[in-house]
Amino acid sequence: MTIQITQADYAALLAHARAELPNEACGLLAGQADGTVRRIQKIYCLTNTDHSPEHFSLDPREQLAAVKDMRANGLQPLGNFHSHPASPARPSAEDIRLAYDANASYLILSLAGEAPVLKGFRIAGGAAEAVEMLVV
Amino acid sequence: MKITIAGDKKEYPEGLTVAQLIALEQVETPEYVTVSLNDDFVAGGTFEATVLQEGDSVEFLYFMGGGAA
């Protein structure tokens, strides 16, 4: 599987993550799935109700509004993203344990190094598998 | 009666509860699903007592969270 995100959406995601420091930032991804390619066409920057540098939970009311917006705009829900302010871009044990939707794509943006690192994953059956991530 | 589920109108028997709807819709891992009914969230312990009405609109939302720890 390949996940494509536009430069503009990547920039928005990065800006949201930096604005939320030192806490984790999070949000939803929407777009189109075409075979093994998922094209992100809109990101939704949501509130991390945990307000924590090590945990995140999407605000369910904002989540509901985002889902309705996706439907109104003919977009498919593709998954979610969150940031790791001080750790690598890989799913933690908690990320894996709380990934209930096997059909979702999970993006993690690490701000731990000098340059941000964005990676995509599929998480199912208690295991995470990296997928190709393209910024186009 | 007609109920809208995630934007799709469907026909269901009268007197259906949220808990019964979750079972009928075969919602996966329902313990981690939040239910909204006409844009209000249904409290977790009240699914069996919440009876749906004609024209209701229901959404199932997966809890999404995690952590870096």
N, CA and C atoms of all chains as a GROMACS GRO file, in nm:
protein
  615
    1MET      N    1   0.084  -0.120   0.000
    1MET     CA    2   0.000   0.000   0.000
    1MET      C    3   0.087   0.125   0.000
    2THR      N    4   0.040   0.227  -0.070
    2THR     CA    5   0.108   0.356  -0.072
    2THR      C    6   0.012   0.464  -0.026
    3ILE      N    7   0.061   0.552   0.058
    3ILE     CA    8  -0.019   0.666   0.102
    3ILE      C    9   0.044   0.792   0.045
    4GLN      N   10  -0.039   0.871  -0.024
    4GLN     CA   11   0.010   0.996  -0.081
    4GLN      C   12  -0.051   1.114  -0.005
    5ILE      N   13   0.033   1.209   0.027
    5ILE     CA   14  -0.014   1.333   0.090
    5ILE      C   15   0.046   1.449   0.012
    6THR      N   16  -0.032   1.553  -0.006
    6THR     CA   17   0.019   1.668  -0.083
    6THR      C   18   0.116   1.749   0.004
    7GLN      N   19   0.198   1.827  -0.064
    7GLN     CA   20   0.291   1.915   0.008
    7GLN      C   21   0.214   2.008   0.101
    8ALA      N   22   0.100   2.058   0.052
    8ALA     CA   23   0.022   2.154   0.132
    8ALA      C   24  -0.035   2.089   0.257
    9ASP      N   25  -0.088   1.966   0.242
    9ASP     CA   26  -0.143   1.897   0.359
    9ASP      C   27  -0.033   1.856   0.456
   10TYR      N   28   0.082   1.816   0.400
   10TYR     CA   29   0.195   1.783   0.487
   10TYR      C   30   0.238   1.906   0.566
   11ALA      N   31   0.243   2.021   0.499
   11ALA     CA   32   0.283   2.144   0.567
   11ALA      C   33   0.183   2.180   0.678
   12ALA      N   34   0.054   2.159   0.650
   12ALA     CA   35  -0.049   2.188   0.750
   12ALA      C   36  -0.038   2.094   0.870
   13LEU      N   37  -0.011   1.968   0.840
   13LEU     CA   38   0.004   1.868   0.947
   13LEU      C   39   0.124   1.904   1.035
   14LEU      N   40   0.234   1.940   0.969
   14LEU     CA   41   0.356   1.976   1.041
   14LEU      C   42   0.334   2.102   1.126
   15ALA      N   43   0.266   2.199   1.070
   15ALA     CA   44   0.240   2.323   1.144
   15ALA      C   45   0.154   2.294   1.267
   16HIS      N   46   0.054   2.208   1.249
   16HIS     CA   47  -0.033   2.171   1.362
   16HIS      C   48   0.049   2.102   1.471
   17ALA      N   49   0.135   2.011   1.431
   17ALA     CA   50   0.217   1.937   1.528
   17ALA      C   51   0.310   2.032   1.603
   18ARG      N   52   0.370   2.125   1.532
   18ARG     CA   53   0.461   2.221   1.598
   18ARG      C   54   0.384   2.316   1.689
   19ALA      N   55   0.264   2.354   1.648
   19ALA     CA   56   0.184   2.446   1.730
   19ALA      C   57   0.141   2.381   1.861
   20GLU      N   58   0.126   2.250   1.860
   20GLU     CA   59   0.078   2.180   1.979
   20GLU      C   60   0.191   2.142   2.076
   21LEU      N   61   0.316   2.160   2.034
   21LEU     CA   62   0.428   2.125   2.123
   21LEU      C   63   0.414   2.197   2.257
   22PRO      N   64   0.448   2.136   2.369
   22PRO     CA   65   0.516   2.006   2.379
   22PRO      C   66   0.423   1.885   2.374
   23ASN      N   67   0.293   1.910   2.348
   23ASN     CA   68   0.198   1.799   2.348
   23ASN      C   69   0.189   1.731   2.212
   24GLU      N   70   0.134   1.612   2.211
   24GLU     CA   71   0.108   1.543   2.086
   24GLU      C   72  -0.007   1.613   2.013
   25ALA      N   73   0.003   1.617   1.882
   25ALA     CA   74  -0.106   1.669   1.799
   25ALA      C   75  -0.172   1.549   1.729
   26CYS      N   76  -0.296   1.568   1.686
   26CYS     CA   77  -0.365   1.455   1.622
   26CYS      C   78  -0.472   1.505   1.528
   27GLY      N   79  -0.522   1.415   1.446
   27GLY     CA   80  -0.626   1.452   1.353
   27GLY      C   81  -0.667   1.336   1.265
   28LEU      N   82  -0.751   1.367   1.168
   28LEU     CA   83  -0.806   1.264   1.078
   28LEU      C   84  -0.762   1.290   0.935
   29LEU      N   85  -0.766   1.184   0.855
   29LEU     CA   86  -0.725   1.188   0.716
   29LEU      C   87  -0.843   1.145   0.629
   30ALA      N   88  -0.863   1.216   0.520
   30ALA     CA   89  -0.971   1.178   0.428
   30ALA      C   90  -0.923   1.194   0.285
   31GLY      N   91  -0.986   1.118   0.195
   31GLY     CA   92  -0.947   1.126   0.055
   31GLY      C   93  -1.009   1.013  -0.024
   32GLN      N   94  -0.928   0.954  -0.111
   32GLN     CA   95  -0.977   0.846  -0.196
   32GLN      C   96  -0.883   0.727  -0.187
   33ALA      N   97  -0.942   0.609  -0.184
   33ALA     CA   98  -0.865   0.486  -0.189
   33ALA      C   99  -0.885   0.425  -0.327
   34ASP      N  100  -0.775   0.400  -0.397
   34ASP     CA  101  -0.781   0.347  -0.533
   34ASP      C  102  -0.685   0.228  -0.540
   35GLY      N  103  -0.741   0.109  -0.524
   35GLY     CA  104  -0.656  -0.009  -0.520
   35GLY      C  105  -0.563  -0.004  -0.400
   36THR      N  106  -0.435  -0.006  -0.427
   36THR     CA  107  -0.340  -0.006  -0.317
   36THR      C  108  -0.287   0.134  -0.287
   37VAL      N  109  -0.345   0.234  -0.352
   37VAL     CA  110  -0.300   0.372  -0.330
   37VAL      C  111  -0.408   0.450  -0.255
   38ARG      N  112  -0.366   0.515  -0.149
   38ARG     CA  113  -0.458   0.602  -0.074
   38ARG      C  114  -0.410   0.745  -0.090
   39ARG      N  115  -0.496   0.828  -0.147
   39ARG     CA  116  -0.460   0.968  -0.169
   39ARG      C  117  -0.530   1.055  -0.066
   40ILE      N  118  -0.452   1.118   0.019
   40ILE     CA  119  -0.509   1.208   0.119
   40ILE      C  120  -0.544   1.340   0.049
   41GLN      N  121  -0.668   1.380   0.063
   41GLN     CA  122  -0.713   1.504  -0.001
   41GLN      C  123  -0.755   1.610   0.100
   42LYS      N  124  -0.768   1.568   0.225
   42LYS     CA  125  -0.801   1.666   0.328
   42LYS      C  126  -0.756   1.612   0.463
   43ILE      N  127  -0.696   1.698   0.542
   43ILE     CA  128  -0.663   1.658   0.679
   43ILE      C  129  -0.746   1.744   0.774
   44TYR      N  130  -0.781   1.683   0.886
   44TYR     CA  131  -0.858   1.752   0.988
   44TYR      C  132  -0.773   1.757   1.115
   45CYS      N  133  -0.730   1.876   1.151
   45CYS     CA  134  -0.651   1.892   1.272
   45CYS      C  135  -0.746   1.904   1.391
   46LEU      N  136  -0.746   1.804   1.476
   46LEU     CA  137  -0.841   1.800   1.587
   46LEU      C  138  -0.771   1.824   1.720
   47THR      N  139  -0.852   1.843   1.823
   47THR     CA  140  -0.801   1.866   1.958
   47THR      C  141  -0.759   1.734   2.021
   48ASN      N  142  -0.641   1.734   2.080
   48ASN     CA  143  -0.598   1.621   2.161
   48ASN      C  144  -0.654   1.642   2.301
   49THR      N  145  -0.758   1.568   2.333
   49THR     CA  146  -0.825   1.591   2.462
   49THR      C  147  -0.740   1.546   2.579
   50ASP      N  148  -0.631   1.473   2.555
   50ASP     CA  149  -0.539   1.436   2.664
   50ASP      C  150  -0.444   1.551   2.698
   51HIS      N  151  -0.424   1.642   2.603
   51HIS     CA  152  -0.331   1.756   2.624
   51HIS      C  153  -0.203   1.706   2.688
   52SER      N  154  -0.140   1.608   2.625
   52SER     CA  155  -0.024   1.539   2.684
   52SER      C  156   0.088   1.526   2.583
   53PRO      N  157   0.214   1.528   2.629
   53PRO     CA  158   0.327   1.504   2.538
   53PRO      C  159   0.344   1.357   2.503
   54GLU      N  160   0.270   1.268   2.572
   54GLU     CA  161   0.290   1.125   2.550
   54GLU      C  162   0.162   1.049   2.516
   55HIS      N  163   0.050   1.117   2.510
   55HIS     CA  164  -0.076   1.048   2.480
   55HIS      C  165  -0.165   1.139   2.395
   56PHE      N  166  -0.254   1.072   2.321
   56PHE     CA  167  -0.354   1.152   2.249
   56PHE      C  168  -0.486   1.078   2.243
   57SER      N  169  -0.594   1.155   2.242
   57SER     CA  170  -0.729   1.104   2.214
   57SER      C  171  -0.799   1.209   2.131
   58LEU      N  172  -0.861   1.167   2.022
   58LEU     CA  173  -0.934   1.262   1.939
   58LEU      C  174  -1.060   1.308   2.013
   59ASP      N  175  -1.092   1.434   1.996
   59ASP     CA  176  -1.216   1.488   2.052
   59ASP      C  177  -1.333   1.428   1.973
   60PRO      N  178  -1.421   1.350   2.039
   60PRO     CA  179  -1.527   1.282   1.963
   60PRO      C  180  -1.624   1.377   1.894
   61ARG      N  181  -1.648   1.494   1.953
   61ARG     CA  182  -1.740   1.588   1.888
   61ARG      C  183  -1.678   1.643   1.759
   62GLU      N  184  -1.549   1.672   1.763
   62GLU     CA  185  -1.481   1.718   1.642
   62GLU      C  186  -1.470   1.604   1.541
   63GLN      N  187  -1.453   1.483   1.593
   63GLN     CA  188  -1.446   1.364   1.506
   63GLN      C  189  -1.578   1.348   1.430
   64LEU      N  190  -1.688   1.366   1.500
   64LEU     CA  191  -1.820   1.355   1.437
   64LEU      C  192  -1.836   1.461   1.328
   65ALA      N  193  -1.797   1.583   1.358
   65ALA     CA  194  -1.808   1.691   1.259
   65ALA      C  195  -1.722   1.661   1.136
   66ALA      N  196  -1.603   1.605   1.159
   66ALA     CA  197  -1.514   1.572   1.047
   66ALA      C  198  -1.574   1.463   0.960
   67VAL      N  199  -1.631   1.362   1.023
   67VAL     CA  200  -1.692   1.252   0.947
   67VAL      C  201  -1.806   1.304   0.860
   68LYS      N  202  -1.885   1.395   0.915
   68LYS     CA  203  -1.995   1.452   0.837
   68LYS      C  204  -1.941   1.537   0.721
   69ASP      N  205  -1.834   1.610   0.747
   69ASP     CA  206  -1.774   1.691   0.640
   69ASP      C  207  -1.720   1.602   0.528
   70MET      N  208  -1.657   1.491   0.566
   70MET     CA  209  -1.607   1.396   0.465
   70MET      C  210  -1.721   1.348   0.377
   71ARG      N  211  -1.830   1.310   0.442
   71ARG     CA  212  -1.945   1.257   0.367
   71ARG      C  213  -2.001   1.364   0.273
   72ALA      N  214  -2.011   1.486   0.323
   72ALA     CA  215  -2.068   1.594   0.243
   72ALA      C  216  -1.980   1.627   0.122
   73ASN      N  217  -1.851   1.599   0.134
   73ASN     CA  218  -1.758   1.632   0.026
   73ASN      C  219  -1.714   1.510  -0.055
   74GLY      N  220  -1.781   1.398  -0.033
   74GLY     CA  221  -1.751   1.278  -0.112
   74GLY      C  222  -1.614   1.219  -0.084
   75LEU      N  223  -1.565   1.240   0.038
   75LEU     CA  224  -1.434   1.186   0.075
   75LEU      C  225  -1.450   1.062   0.162
   76GLN      N  226  -1.356   0.972   0.149
   76GLN     CA  227  -1.356   0.852   0.233
   76GLN      C  228  -1.269   0.876   0.356
   77PRO      N  229  -1.311   0.825   0.472
   77PRO     CA  230  -1.221   0.830   0.587
   77PRO      C  231  -1.104   0.734   0.564
   78LEU      N  232  -0.982   0.784   0.574
   78LEU     CA  233  -0.864   0.702   0.545
   78LEU      C  234  -0.786   0.663   0.670
   79GLY      N  235  -0.804   0.736   0.779
   79GLY     CA  236  -0.728   0.703   0.899
   79GLY      C  237  -0.703   0.826   0.983
   80ASN      N  238  -0.596   0.818   1.061
   80ASN     CA  239  -0.566   0.932   1.147
   80ASN      C  240  -0.416   0.956   1.153
   81PHE      N  241  -0.379   1.067   1.213
   81PHE     CA  242  -0.237   1.098   1.233
   81PHE      C  243  -0.218   1.149   1.375
   82HIS      N  244  -0.096   1.132   1.423
   82HIS     CA  245  -0.059   1.199   1.547
   82HIS      C  246   0.091   1.222   1.547
   83SER      N  247   0.135   1.308   1.636
   83SER     CA  248   0.277   1.341   1.641
   83SER      C  249   0.342   1.277   1.763
   84HIS      N  250   0.470   1.252   1.748
   84HIS     CA  251   0.555   1.209   1.860
   84HIS      C  252   0.657   1.321   1.882
   85PRO      N  253   0.634   1.406   1.981
   85PRO     CA  254   0.723   1.521   1.999
   85PRO      C  255   0.868   1.484   2.029
   86ALA      N  256   0.891   1.372   2.096
   86ALA     CA  257   1.028   1.342   2.139
   86ALA      C  258   1.066   1.196   2.119
   87SER      N  259   0.995   1.128   2.030
   87SER     CA  260   1.029   0.987   2.006
   87SER      C  261   1.015   0.958   1.857
   88PRO      N  262   1.070   0.847   1.812
   88PRO     CA  263   1.070   0.818   1.668
   88PRO      C  264   0.929   0.799   1.609
   89ALA      N  265   0.924   0.803   1.477
   89ALA     CA  266   0.796   0.787   1.404
   89ALA      C  267   0.765   0.639   1.387
   90ARG      N  268   0.737   0.575   1.494
   90ARG     CA  269   0.693   0.436   1.489
   90ARG      C  270   0.589   0.414   1.598
   91PRO      N  271   0.494   0.323   1.573
   91PRO     CA  272   0.385   0.304   1.669
   91PRO      C  273   0.437   0.251   1.803
   92SER      N  274   0.392   0.313   1.910
   92SER     CA  275   0.425   0.264   2.043
   92SER      C  276   0.336   0.145   2.075
   93ALA      N  277   0.364   0.078   2.185
   93ALA     CA  278   0.279  -0.033   2.228
   93ALA      C  279   0.137   0.017   2.249
   94GLU      N  280   0.123   0.140   2.301
   94GLU     CA  281  -0.010   0.194   2.324
   94GLU      C  282  -0.079   0.227   2.192
   95ASP      N  283  -0.003   0.278   2.095
   95ASP     CA  284  -0.061   0.305   1.962
   95ASP      C  285  -0.119   0.176   1.903
   96ILE      N  286  -0.045   0.068   1.918
   96ILE     CA  287  -0.088  -0.060   1.860
   96ILE      C  288  -0.209  -0.115   1.936
   97ARG      N  289  -0.203  -0.104   2.068
   97ARG     CA  290  -0.313  -0.157   2.151
   97ARG      C  291  -0.443  -0.083   2.124
   98LEU      N  292  -0.434   0.046   2.096
   98LEU     CA  293  -0.555   0.127   2.081
   98LEU      C  294  -0.595   0.147   1.935
   99ALA      N  295  -0.530   0.076   1.844
   99ALA     CA  296  -0.566   0.087   1.702
   99ALA      C  297  -0.677  -0.013   1.671
  100TYR      N  298  -0.801   0.031   1.686
  100TYR     CA  299  -0.913  -0.062   1.675
  100TYR      C  300  -0.962  -0.082   1.533
  101ASP      N  301  -0.924   0.007   1.444
  101ASP     CA  302  -0.976   0.001   1.307
  101ASP      C  303  -0.867  -0.053   1.214
  102ALA      N  304  -0.882  -0.180   1.175
  102ALA     CA  305  -0.780  -0.244   1.091
  102ALA      C  306  -0.778  -0.187   0.949
  103ASN      N  307  -0.885  -0.117   0.910
  103ASN     CA  308  -0.890  -0.060   0.776
  103ASN      C  309  -0.826   0.079   0.769
  104ALA      N  310  -0.793   0.135   0.883
  104ALA     CA  311  -0.741   0.271   0.886
  104ALA      C  312  -0.591   0.274   0.858
  105SER      N  313  -0.547   0.386   0.803
  105SER     CA  314  -0.404   0.414   0.792
  105SER      C  315  -0.365   0.503   0.909
  106TYR      N  316  -0.247   0.475   0.965
  106TYR     CA  317  -0.202   0.549   1.082
  106TYR      C  318  -0.072   0.621   1.046
  107LEU      N  319  -0.077   0.753   1.049
  107LEU     CA  320   0.043   0.833   1.021
  107LEU      C  321   0.102   0.884   1.152
  108ILE      N  322   0.233   0.877   1.161
  108ILE     CA  323   0.302   0.930   1.279
  108ILE      C  324   0.410   1.027   1.233
  109LEU      N  325   0.406   1.146   1.290
  109LEU     CA  326   0.505   1.248   1.258
  109LEU      C  327   0.595   1.267   1.380
  110SER      N  328   0.724   1.238   1.362
  110SER     CA  329   0.819   1.258   1.471
  110SER      C  330   0.885   1.394   1.458
  111LEU      N  331   0.891   1.462   1.572
  111LEU     CA  332   0.962   1.590   1.580
  111LEU      C  333   1.084   1.576   1.670
  112ALA      N  334   1.128   1.453   1.688
  112ALA     CA  335   1.237   1.428   1.783
  112ALA      C  336   1.373   1.473   1.729
  113GLY      N  337   1.391   1.465   1.598
  113GLY     CA  338   1.520   1.500   1.540
  113GLY      C  339   1.523   1.642   1.486
  114GLU      N  340   1.633   1.673   1.419
  114GLU     CA  341   1.644   1.808   1.360
  114GLU      C  342   1.540   1.827   1.250
  115ALA      N  343   1.518   1.721   1.172
  115ALA     CA  344   1.417   1.728   1.064
  115ALA      C  345   1.298   1.639   1.101
  116PRO      N  346   1.178   1.684   1.071
  116PRO     CA  347   1.060   1.600   1.100
  116PRO      C  348   1.061   1.475   1.013
  117VAL      N  349   1.003   1.368   1.066
  117VAL     CA  350   0.994   1.241   0.993
  117VAL      C  351   0.849   1.195   0.997
  118LEU      N  352   0.791   1.174   0.878
  118LEU     CA  353   0.653   1.127   0.868
  118LEU      C  354   0.652   0.986   0.811
  119LYS      N  355   0.587   0.894   0.882
  119LYS     CA  356   0.577   0.756   0.835
  119LYS      C  357   0.432   0.708   0.845
  120GLY      N  358   0.398   0.612   0.760
  120GLY     CA  359   0.264   0.558   0.758
  120GLY      C  360   0.266   0.410   0.796
  121PHE      N  361   0.157   0.367   0.859
  121PHE     CA  362   0.149   0.229   0.906
  121PHE      C  363   0.007   0.175   0.887
  122ARG      N  364   0.002   0.044   0.877
  122ARG     CA  365  -0.124  -0.029   0.889
  122ARG      C  366  -0.110  -0.109   1.018
  123ILE      N  367  -0.210  -0.105   1.104
  123ILE     CA  368  -0.202  -0.174   1.232
  123ILE      C  369  -0.321  -0.268   1.243
  124ALA      N  370  -0.293  -0.397   1.256
  124ALA     CA  371  -0.400  -0.496   1.266
  124ALA      C  372  -0.348  -0.617   1.342
  125GLY      N  373  -0.434  -0.677   1.420
  125GLY     CA  374  -0.398  -0.799   1.491
  125GLY      C  375  -0.281  -0.781   1.586
  126GLY      N  376  -0.267  -0.662   1.640
  126GLY     CA  377  -0.161  -0.638   1.736
  126GLY      C  378  -0.024  -0.617   1.674
  127ALA      N  379  -0.020  -0.596   1.543
  127ALA     CA  380   0.108  -0.575   1.477
  127ALA      C  381   0.100  -0.455   1.383
  128ALA      N  382   0.210  -0.383   1.372
  128ALA     CA  383   0.216  -0.266   1.283
  128ALA      C  384   0.306  -0.299   1.165
  129GLU      N  385   0.261  -0.257   1.047
  129GLU     CA  386   0.336  -0.278   0.924
  129GLU      C  387   0.355  -0.143   0.856
  130ALA      N  388   0.480  -0.108   0.827
  130ALA     CA  389   0.507   0.020   0.761
  130ALA      C  390   0.457   0.014   0.616
  131VAL      N  391   0.402   0.125   0.569
  131VAL     CA  392   0.358   0.134   0.430
  131VAL      C  393   0.433   0.250   0.365
  132GLU      N  394   0.437   0.248   0.232
  132GLU     CA  395   0.508   0.354   0.161
  132GLU      C  396   0.434   0.488   0.180
  133MET      N  397   0.513   0.590   0.206
  133MET     CA  398   0.457   0.723   0.234
  133MET      C  399   0.519   0.821   0.135
  134LEU      N  400   0.436   0.885   0.054
  134LEU     CA  401   0.487   0.978  -0.046
  134LEU      C  402   0.428   1.117  -0.023
  135VAL      N  403   0.514   1.217  -0.023
  135VAL     CA  404   0.470   1.356  -0.022
  135VAL      C  405   0.481   1.405  -0.166
  136VAL      N  406   0.365   1.439  -0.225
  136VAL     CA  407   0.364   1.469  -0.370
  136VAL      C  408   0.328   1.614  -0.396
  137MET      N  409  -3.972   0.139   1.097
  137MET     CA  410  -3.934   0.281   1.104
  137MET      C  411  -3.801   0.301   1.032
  138LYS      N  412  -3.781   0.422   0.981
  138LYS     CA  413  -3.657   0.454   0.910
  138LYS      C  414  -3.560   0.526   1.004
  139ILE      N  415  -3.435   0.478   1.002
  139ILE     CA  416  -3.328   0.540   1.081
  139ILE      C  417  -3.211   0.563   0.986
  140THR      N  418  -3.143   0.675   1.003
  140THR     CA  419  -3.026   0.704   0.920
  140THR      C  420  -2.900   0.661   0.996
  141ILE      N  421  -2.826   0.568   0.934
  141ILE     CA  422  -2.703   0.518   0.993
  141ILE      C  423  -2.587   0.566   0.907
  142ALA      N  424  -2.503   0.646   0.964
  142ALA     CA  425  -2.386   0.698   0.890
  142ALA      C  426  -2.427   0.751   0.753
  143GLY      N  427  -2.536   0.822   0.751
  143GLY     CA  428  -2.581   0.887   0.628
  143GLY      C  429  -2.671   0.803   0.540
  144ASP      N  430  -2.687   0.673   0.571
  144ASP     CA  431  -2.772   0.585   0.491
  144ASP      C  432  -2.903   0.556   0.563
  145LYS      N  433  -3.015   0.576   0.494
  145LYS     CA  434  -3.145   0.546   0.555
  145LYS      C  435  -3.173   0.397   0.548
  146LYS      N  436  -3.213   0.341   0.662
  146LYS     CA  437  -3.242   0.198   0.666
  146LYS      C  438  -3.372   0.175   0.744
  147GLU      N  439  -3.432   0.060   0.718
  147GLU     CA  440  -3.558   0.025   0.782
  147GLU      C  441  -3.530  -0.068   0.901
  148TYR      N  442  -3.586  -0.036   1.014
  148TYR     CA  443  -3.567  -0.119   1.134
  148TYR      C  444  -3.701  -0.134   1.205
  149PRO      N  445  -3.712  -0.241   1.288
  149PRO     CA  446  -3.837  -0.260   1.363
  149PRO      C  447  -3.855  -0.154   1.472
  150GLU      N  448  -3.979  -0.126   1.503
  150GLU     CA  449  -4.010  -0.031   1.611
  150GLU      C  450  -3.953  -0.083   1.743
  151GLY      N  451  -3.916   0.010   1.829
  151GLY     CA  452  -3.871  -0.029   1.963
  151GLY      C  453  -3.725  -0.071   1.970
  152LEU      N  454  -3.654  -0.056   1.860
  152LEU     CA  455  -3.513  -0.098   1.857
  152LEU      C  456  -3.429  -0.012   1.952
  153THR      N  457  -3.342  -0.077   2.028
  153THR     CA  458  -3.252  -0.002   2.116
  153THR      C  459  -3.117   0.018   2.048
  154VAL      N  460  -3.039   0.108   2.104
  154VAL     CA  461  -2.905   0.131   2.050
  154VAL      C  462  -2.823   0.002   2.059
  155ALA      N  463  -2.837  -0.070   2.169
  155ALA     CA  464  -2.761  -0.196   2.185
  155ALA      C  465  -2.800  -0.296   2.075
  156GLN      N  466  -2.929  -0.305   2.045
  156GLN     CA  467  -2.975  -0.397   1.941
  156GLN      C  468  -2.925  -0.352   1.803
  157LEU      N  469  -2.924  -0.222   1.783
  157LEU     CA  470  -2.875  -0.170   1.655
  157LEU      C  471  -2.727  -0.203   1.636
  158ILE      N  472  -2.649  -0.191   1.742
  158ILE     CA  473  -2.506  -0.224   1.734
  158ILE      C  474  -2.489  -0.370   1.692
  159ALA      N  475  -2.572  -0.458   1.749
  159ALA     CA  476  -2.564  -0.600   1.714
  159ALA      C  477  -2.608  -0.623   1.569
  160LEU      N  478  -2.719  -0.560   1.528
  160LEU     CA  479  -2.770  -0.578   1.392
  160LEU      C  480  -2.671  -0.527   1.288
  161GLU      N  481  -2.605  -0.418   1.320
  161GLU     CA  482  -2.509  -0.358   1.226
  161GLU      C  483  -2.373  -0.425   1.232
  162GLN      N  484  -2.360  -0.523   1.322
  162GLN     CA  485  -2.235  -0.598   1.338
  162GLN      C  486  -2.115  -0.504   1.356
  163VAL      N  487  -2.133  -0.409   1.446
  163VAL     CA  488  -2.027  -0.313   1.475
  163VAL      C  489  -1.912  -0.387   1.542
  164GLU      N  490  -1.793  -0.370   1.485
  164GLU     CA  491  -1.675  -0.437   1.541
  164GLU      C  492  -1.628  -0.366   1.667
  165THR      N  493  -1.576  -0.443   1.761
  165THR     CA  494  -1.525  -0.392   1.890
  165THR      C  495  -1.616  -0.281   1.945
  166PRO      N  496  -1.744  -0.316   1.971
  166PRO     CA  497  -1.839  -0.212   2.014
  166PRO      C  498  -1.801  -0.145   2.145
  167GLU      N  499  -1.718  -0.212   2.225
  167GLU     CA  500  -1.678  -0.151   2.353
  167GLU      C  501  -1.594  -0.025   2.333
  168TYR      N  502  -1.542  -0.009   2.210
  168TYR     CA  503  -1.460   0.109   2.182
  168TYR      C  504  -1.527   0.205   2.084
  169VAL      N  505  -1.657   0.189   2.072
  169VAL     CA  506  -1.732   0.273   1.979
  169VAL      C  507  -1.818   0.373   2.057
  170THR      N  508  -1.811   0.497   2.013
  170THR     CA  509  -1.897   0.602   2.067
  170THR      C  510  -2.016   0.615   1.973
  171VAL      N  511  -2.135   0.629   2.031
  171VAL     CA  512  -2.256   0.640   1.949
  171VAL      C  513  -2.313   0.781   1.962
  172SER      N  514  -2.337   0.842   1.848
  172SER     CA  515  -2.407   0.971   1.852
  172SER      C  516  -2.548   0.949   1.798
  173LEU      N  517  -2.643   1.010   1.866
  173LEU     CA  518  -2.784   1.001   1.828
  173LEU      C  519  -2.835   1.143   1.810
  174ASN      N  520  -2.864   1.177   1.685
  174ASN     CA  521  -2.909   1.314   1.652
  174ASN      C  522  -2.810   1.417   1.707
  175ASP      N  523  -2.682   1.388   1.687
  175ASP     CA  524  -2.570   1.477   1.723
  175ASP      C  525  -2.542   1.485   1.873
  176ASP      N  526  -2.613   1.409   1.955
  176ASP     CA  527  -2.580   1.400   2.097
  176ASP      C  528  -2.518   1.264   2.122
  177PHE      N  529  -2.420   1.259   2.212
  177PHE     CA  530  -2.355   1.132   2.240
  177PHE      C  531  -2.436   1.053   2.343
  178VAL      N  532  -2.451   0.923   2.315
  178VAL     CA  533  -2.525   0.835   2.406
  178VAL      C  534  -2.429   0.785   2.513
  179ALA      N  535  -2.464   0.803   2.637
  179ALA     CA  536  -2.376   0.761   2.747
  179ALA      C  537  -2.352   0.611   2.740
  180GLY      N  538  -2.230   0.572   2.770
  180GLY     CA  539  -2.187   0.433   2.752
  180GLY      C  540  -2.276   0.328   2.818
  181GLY      N  541  -2.327   0.355   2.935
  181GLY     CA  542  -2.406   0.254   3.006
  181GLY      C  543  -2.553   0.254   2.972
  182THR      N  544  -2.592   0.331   2.872
  182THR     CA  545  -2.737   0.346   2.846
  182THR      C  546  -2.780   0.291   2.710
  183PHE      N  547  -2.692   0.214   2.645
  183PHE     CA  548  -2.726   0.164   2.511
  183PHE      C  549  -2.851   0.076   2.512
  184GLU      N  550  -2.865  -0.006   2.616
  184GLU     CA  551  -2.979  -0.098   2.620
  184GLU      C  552  -3.109  -0.026   2.653
  185ALA      N  553  -3.097   0.087   2.720
  185ALA     CA  554  -3.217   0.160   2.761
  185ALA      C  555  -3.257   0.268   2.661
  186THR      N  556  -3.172   0.294   2.564
  186THR     CA  557  -3.201   0.400   2.468
  186THR      C  558  -3.277   0.344   2.348
  187VAL      N  559  -3.403   0.380   2.338
  187VAL     CA  560  -3.490   0.330   2.230
  187VAL      C  561  -3.491   0.432   2.115
  188LEU      N  562  -3.468   0.380   1.996
  188LEU     CA  563  -3.461   0.467   1.878
  188LEU      C  564  -3.601   0.500   1.827
  189GLN      N  565  -3.609   0.614   1.762
  189GLN     CA  566  -3.738   0.662   1.710
  189GLN      C  567  -3.728   0.683   1.559
  190GLU      N  568  -3.843   0.682   1.495
  190GLU     CA  569  -3.851   0.713   1.352
  190GLU      C  570  -3.776   0.844   1.321
  191GLY      N  571  -3.691   0.839   1.219
  191GLY     CA  572  -3.621   0.961   1.176
  191GLY      C  573  -3.492   0.988   1.248
  192ASP      N  574  -3.457   0.904   1.346
  192ASP     CA  575  -3.332   0.926   1.418
  192ASP      C  576  -3.212   0.912   1.325
  193SER      N  577  -3.105   0.981   1.362
  193SER     CA  578  -2.979   0.972   1.287
  193SER      C  579  -2.869   0.924   1.382
  194VAL      N  580  -2.804   0.815   1.344
  194VAL     CA  581  -2.705   0.752   1.432
  194VAL      C  582  -2.570   0.745   1.362
  195GLU      N  583  -2.466   0.771   1.438
  195GLU     CA  584  -2.329   0.755   1.388
  195GLU      C  585  -2.252   0.669   1.488
  196PHE      N  586  -2.166   0.583   1.434
  196PHE     CA  587  -2.074   0.505   1.518
  196PHE      C  588  -1.933   0.560   1.497
  197LEU      N  589  -1.869   0.598   1.605
  197LEU     CA  590  -1.734   0.655   1.595
  197LEU      C  591  -1.638   0.570   1.676
  198TYR      N  592  -1.530   0.527   1.610
  198TYR     CA  593  -1.427   0.453   1.683
  198TYR      C  594  -1.346   0.547   1.770
  199PHE      N  595  -1.320   0.504   1.892
  199PHE     CA  596  -1.224   0.578   1.974
  199PHE      C  597  -1.090   0.578   1.900
  200MET      N  598  -1.027   0.692   1.893
  200MET     CA  599  -0.894   0.699   1.831
  200MET      C  600  -0.800   0.768   1.928
  201GLY      N  601  -0.699   0.695   1.967
  201GLY     CA  602  -0.601   0.751   2.060
  201GLY      C  603  -0.478   0.664   2.064
  202GLY      N  604  -0.382   0.707   2.141
  202GLY     CA  605  -0.258   0.632   2.153
  202GLY      C  606  -0.159   0.710   2.236
  203GLY      N  607  -0.034   0.678   2.217
  203GLY     CA  608   0.066   0.749   2.294
  203GLY      C  609   0.206   0.711   2.254
  204ALA      N  610   0.299   0.798   2.288
  204ALA     CA  611   0.439   0.775   2.252
  204ALA      C  612   0.512   0.695   2.358
  205ALA      N  613   0.449   0.679   2.472
  205ALA     CA  614   0.519   0.612   2.583
  205ALA      C  615   0.535   0.464   2.555
   0.00000   0.00000   0.00000
